Amino acid sequence: MSAVTLTPRALYEEVAELLRQRIFRRELEPGSWIDELKLAEEYGISRTPLREALKVLAAEGLVTMKVRRGAYVTEVSEQDLTDVYHLLSLLESDAAGVVAERATDAQRAELKALHAELEAAASPENREHFFALNERFHMRLLAIANNKWRDQMVADLRKVMKLNRHNSLLKAGRIAESLAEHRSVMAAIEARDAEAAMARMREHFQNGLEAAN
């Protein structure tokens, strides 16, 4: 197998990103053993940067290191998923409240435009595009709320959420429900009603958790 060409970025970071994307695409399934020798050969690297990459993924919760057994893709239990959604609900509802109170007219318009893109992508053939836009909407709302520590925590939690075998948006009717919930969040933000924005975002995550189980 030919080696993958890597960019000049720190080698272990590049390898970590390659593995991260393979995990998200289910090329490396939850619970599966990660064959370090095979991957090192595939990428044309030694095992040292590969192990450093696995440490990065372990810190993010995507990989579990087992003594004398090696690295495994993390399996997410129902309790894990409940915990992740609970924390995301707290963090993102807080962000929604901040945005409702402090966002400029231009920032509100930007969120509204993103949501319009999301509405337009709500069809089965656009599923992957819809998923990407949905994440963009949430991450842009967080960016406007402007708290780098919250952003970092949410980014890590969302990585773990992607390990779930059953994406909540795949449930029949869930995309339409999710869009309706987004509209309610946007209405509260446009009305500058922080309490309502927080409440609607909490409901959004509670419904997402029910759909994901």
Secondary structure, 3 states (H helix, E strand, C coil): CCCCCCCCCCHHHHHHHHHHHHHHCCCCCCCCECCHHHHHHHHCCCHHHHHHHHHHHHHHCCEEEECCCEEEECCCCHHHHHHHHHHHHHHHHHHHHHHHHHCCHHHHHHHHHHHHHHHHCCCHHHHHHHHHHHHHHHHHHHHHHCCHHHHHHHHHHHHHHCCCCCCHHHCCCHHHHHHHHHHHHHHHHHCCCHHHHHHHHHHHHHHHHHHHC
